[in-house]
Amino acid sequence: MIHKMNNGVNNNQIQNNNNTIKTNNINNNVNVPNQTITAQTQINSTQQINQSNPQIIQSFPTQPQPTNNVQIQNQKENKEKKQINLLPILLLIIIVLVIFNFFNTKNYKTKLANLNYNCSPIASKEKFELDTNSTLIKDLYSKVYTNIREDIAQPEFNDNMRIYLAYRQILESEKYDSNCNNFSNLSMEPYKCEVSTTFKPKAFKQETMIQAIKKLYGENTEIPLSNIKLGNSCIGGYQYIASRGEFVQGFCNQQTATSYRATKKLLSATSTKNTIILKEEVKYHENEGMSLPSYLKSGTYYYTFRLDTNYNYVLVKKTYESKY
């Protein structure tokens, strides 16, 4: 049995050897280029090396592609040139937008100011007469009417007179007992502030005065806060003390009587859209042996009121027209 098995193995080996010989003969008969054989030999050698030592890895360097690198570099340069060329254009656009925004904002503010000035709940453009005995007209006239002593003390319609007229709108209930702290007698002559058994000063807040100014002259009126006193007379008598935020009363012992007289009459009141104009006739009379001062001018005075957005008729101006 053993001998037969060996014969079987030998026969198989012989057959395999015969197959190998045939294969080699076939390969020898095929004409393969030397380069192919060499490349195949290198690949077989590499595979044998890798199989024998798997830690060794054969790397084949890649060939550089100069053409692609040049193209990428050119694209970068072209992009940078385009960015450089766009920079002045962008700056010009920004400058134009800034200038446009400036003029647009200025134009908007101008239009808004005009709207605030002209806006009125009264739409009629026709001119018509108002009743001089109506409560509205009497109230407006009381705000601007002045007596002869006030005219003599301050004949011009300046900030002193304007703040004085606003002060006249403050109610007695808005005043309170106070003291003479920080009151300067020198800046208020002939007024003084000295607490005694016969005099205790009153005061009111500066916010009260600011509100009175806005109500009489409009929200956007800017009149500097100052002492309330007409000329050098004893009319007014409140000193503005900024450190206290108050107007403090002083007292004056001088006489305020005068020998001149004035006749004043409200002739008419006319309305056009949001404006009311009061027409006042004034006649100053001199005393015997005393001529009128040149600043007392008889004639016609016009007071212009405008209805603002808060539904207050605010005093815009006072003008004079000679009659005599």
C-alpha positions in Angstrom: 0.0 0.0 0.0 2.8 2.4 0.9 4.6 1.7 -2.3 1.5 2.4 -4.4 0.9 5.7 -2.6 4.4 6.8 -3.3 4.0 5.9 -6.9 0.9 8.1 -6.9 2.8 11.1 -5.5 5.6 10.7 -7.9 3.1 10.6 -10.8 1.6 13.8 -9.6 5.0 15.5 -9.3 5.8 14.4 -12.8 2.6 15.8 -14.1 3.2 19.1 -12.4 6.7 19.3 -13.7 5.4 18.5 -17.2 2.9 21.3 -16.9 5.6 23.7 -15.7 7.8 22.7 -18.6 5.0 23.3 -21.1 4.2 26.7 -19.6 7.8 27.8 -19.8 8.0 26.7 -23.3 5.0 28.7 -24.2 6.5 31.8 -22.5 9.7 31.3 -24.3 7.9 31.2 -27.6 6.2 34.6 -27.0 8.1 37.6 -28.0 7.7 40.1 -25.0 9.5 43.4 -25.2 12.4 43.9 -22.8 10.8 46.9 -21.2 7.7 44.9 -20.2 9.8 42.1 -18.8 11.9 44.6 -16.9 8.8 46.4 -15.4 7.3 43.0 -14.5 10.6 42.0 -12.9 10.6 45.2 -10.9 7.0 44.7 -9.7 7.8 41.1 -8.8 10.9 42.2 -6.9 8.9 44.9 -5.1 6.2 42.5 -4.1 8.8 40.0 -2.9 10.4 42.7 -0.8 7.1 43.9 0.7 6.1 40.4 1.4 9.4 39.6 3.1 9.5 42.9 5.1 6.0 44.5 5.3 7.5 47.5 7.2 9.3 48.7 4.1 7.0 50.7 1.8 8.1 51.6 -1.7 7.1 55.2 -2.7 7.1 56.5 -6.2 7.6 60.3 -6.4 5.0 62.1 -8.4 6.0 64.2 -11.2 5.4 68.1 -10.7 2.8 69.8 -12.8 4.3 73.2 -13.6 1.5 74.0 -16.0 -1.2 73.8 -13.3 0.9 75.9 -10.8 1.4 78.7 -13.3 -2.3 78.8 -14.1 -3.2 79.0 -10.3 -0.6 81.8 -9.8 -2.0 83.7 -12.8 -5.5 83.4 -11.5 -4.4 84.8 -8.1 -2.6 87.7 -9.7 -5.7 88.5 -11.9 -7.9 88.4 -8.8 -5.6 90.7 -6.9 -5.6 93.1 -9.9 -9.4 93.1 -10.0 -9.6 93.8 -6.3 -7.1 96.7 -6.7 -9.1 98.1 -9.6 -12.4 97.9 -7.6 -11.0 99.8 -4.6 -11.2 103.3 -6.0 -14.7 102.6 -7.3 -15.9 101.4 -3.9 -14.4 104.5 -2.2 -16.2 106.7 -4.7 -19.5 104.9 -4.1 -19.0 105.4 -0.3 -18.3 109.1 -0.7 -21.3 109.6 -2.9 -23.5 107.7 -0.4 -22.2 109.9 2.5 -22.9 113.1 0.6 -26.3 111.9 -0.4 -27.2 110.9 3.1 -26.0 114.3 4.4 -28.1 116.4 2.0 -31.1 114.0 2.4 -31.0 114.3 6.2 -30.7 118.1 5.9 -33.6 118.3 3.5 -35.6 116.0 5.8 -35.0 118.3 8.8 -35.9 121.4 6.8 -39.2 119.8 5.7 -39.9 118.6 9.2 -39.3 122.1 10.6 -41.7 123.6 8.0 -44.3 121.0 8.8 -44.0 121.7 12.5 -44.4 125.4 11.8 -47.2 125.2 9.3 -49.1 122.3 10.8 -52.5 123.4 12.1 -55.8 121.8 12.9 -57.4 124.7 11.1 -57.5 124.1 7.3 -59.3 127.2 6.1 -57.2 129.7 4.1 -59.8 132.4 4.1 -59.3 135.5 6.2 -62.1 136.4 8.5 -62.7 138.7 11.5 -62.9 137.3 15.0 -64.9 138.7 17.9 -62.7 140.9 20.0 -64.9 140.2 23.0 -64.5 136.4 22.7 -62.7 134.6 25.5 -59.9 133.5 23.1 -59.1 137.0 21.9 -59.3 138.5 25.4 -57.0 135.8 26.7 -54.4 136.4 23.9 -54.6 140.2 24.3 -54.1 139.9 28.1 -50.8 138.1 27.4 -49.3 141.0 25.5 -51.0 144.1 26.9 -48.7 146.4 28.9 -49.4 149.5 31.0 -47.6 152.8 30.8 -45.1 151.9 33.5 -44.1 148.7 31.7 -43.7 150.6 28.4 -41.5 153.2 30.0 -39.3 150.6 31.8 -38.9 148.5 28.7 -40.1 150.0 25.4 -38.4 147.4 23.2 -39.7 144.0 22.6 -36.4 142.2 23.6 -35.6 139.1 25.7 -36.1 141.0 28.9 -39.6 141.9 27.9 -40.3 138.5 26.5 -39.2 136.7 29.7 -41.2 139.2 31.8 -44.3 138.5 29.8 -43.8 134.8 30.3 -43.3 135.4 34.0 -46.7 137.1 34.1 -48.3 133.8 33.1 -47.1 132.0 36.3 -49.8 131.6 38.9 -49.4 132.7 42.5 -50.1 129.1 43.5 -46.8 128.0 41.8 -44.8 130.3 44.1 -43.7 129.3 47.6 -41.9 130.7 50.7 -38.1 130.7 50.4 -34.9 132.4 51.6 -32.2 134.7 50.3 -29.4 132.2 50.0 -27.0 133.1 47.1 -29.1 136.2 46.2 -26.9 139.0 44.8 -28.1 142.5 45.7 -25.6 144.1 43.3 -26.9 142.3 40.2 -30.5 143.2 41.0 -30.4 146.9 42.0 -32.7 148.5 43.1 -33.9 145.1 44.4 -32.6 143.5 47.5 -33.3 140.3 49.4 -33.1 140.5 53.2 -35.4 138.4 55.3 -37.1 140.5 58.0 -40.4 140.7 59.9 -41.9 142.6 56.9 -40.4 140.6 54.1 -40.1 136.9 53.4 -39.1 136.1 49.7 -41.2 133.9 47.4 -39.6 131.6 44.8 -40.5 129.3 42.0 -38.7 126.6 40.1 -36.8 127.3 36.9 -38.9 124.5 35.3 -42.0 126.6 35.9 -40.4 129.5 34.0 -39.3 127.2 31.1 -42.8 125.8 30.8 -44.2 129.3 30.8 -41.8 130.4 28.0 -42.7 127.3 25.9 -46.4 127.9 26.4 -46.2 131.6 25.4 -43.6 131.4 22.6 -43.6 127.7 21.4 -41.8 124.5 22.2 -38.6 125.3 20.3 -38.1 128.8 21.7 -34.7 129.5 23.2 -34.8 132.4 25.6 -31.8 132.5 28.0 -32.9 132.4 31.6 -32.1 135.7 33.4 -33.3 138.0 36.1 -36.9 139.2 35.8 -36.7 142.9 35.9 -37.6 145.7 33.4 -34.9 148.3 33.0 -33.9 149.9 36.3 -37.4 150.1 37.6 -39.1 148.1 40.3 -41.1 145.9 37.9 -40.6 142.2 38.1 -38.2 141.6 40.9 -37.2 137.9 40.7 -33.5 136.9 40.5 -32.5 133.8 38.6 -30.1 131.7 40.9 -28.9 128.8 38.7 -27.1 127.0 41.6 -30.5 126.7 43.3 -32.5 126.1 40.1 -34.9 128.8 41.3 -36.1 132.4 40.8 -36.0 134.2 44.1 -37.9 137.4 44.9 -36.4 140.7 46.0 -38.0 143.8 47.3 -37.8 147.4 46.1 -38.6 150.6 47.9 -38.6 153.0 44.9 -41.8 154.6 43.6 -43.1 153.4 40.3 -45.7 156.1 39.6 -45.5 158.2 36.4 -47.1 161.3 35.1 -47.5 160.0 31.6 -50.6 158.2 30.3 -51.5 155.8 27.6 -54.7 155.0 25.8 -54.8 151.5 24.3 -57.6 149.8 22.3 -57.9 146.5 20.6 -59.3 147.4 17.2 -59.6 144.0 15.5 -58.6 140.3 15.4 -58.3 138.5 12.1 -57.6 134.9 11.5 -56.0 133.2 8.4 -55.5 129.5 8.6 -53.4 129.0 11.8 -52.6 132.6 12.4 -54.4 135.3 14.5 -53.3 138.9 14.3 -54.4 141.4 16.9 -54.4 145.0 15.9 -53.9 147.5 18.8 -54.2 151.3 18.6 -51.9 153.1 21.1 -51.9 156.8 22.0 -49.4 158.2 24.6 -50.2 161.4 26.4 -47.6 163.8 27.8 -48.0 165.6 31.1 -48.2 169.4 31.5 -44.8 170.8 31.2 -43.2 167.4 30.3 -42.7 166.1 26.7 -43.0 162.5 25.8 -39.8 160.5 25.6 -38.9 159.6 22.0 -39.1 155.9 22.7 -42.8 156.1 23.6 -44.3 155.8 20.1 -48.0 156.3 19.4 -49.5 154.3 16.5 -50.7 150.8 15.6 -49.1 147.7 17.1 -49.7 144.2 15.6 -49.3 141.0 17.6 -49.0 137.8 15.6 -50.0 134.5 17.2 -49.7 131.1 15.6 -51.4 127.8 16.5 -48.7 125.2 17.1 -49.0 121.4 17.2 -49.9 121.5 20.9 -53.0 123.6 20.1 -51.4 126.6 21.9 -51.5 130.0 20.2 -47.9 131.2 20.6 -46.7 134.7 20.2 -44.5 135.0 17.1 -43.8 138.7 16.9 -44.8 142.3 17.7 -44.6 145.0 14.9 -45.2 148.7 14.9 -46.9 151.0 12.3 -46.8 154.7 12.6 -50.2 156.5 12.5 -49.7 160.0 13.8 
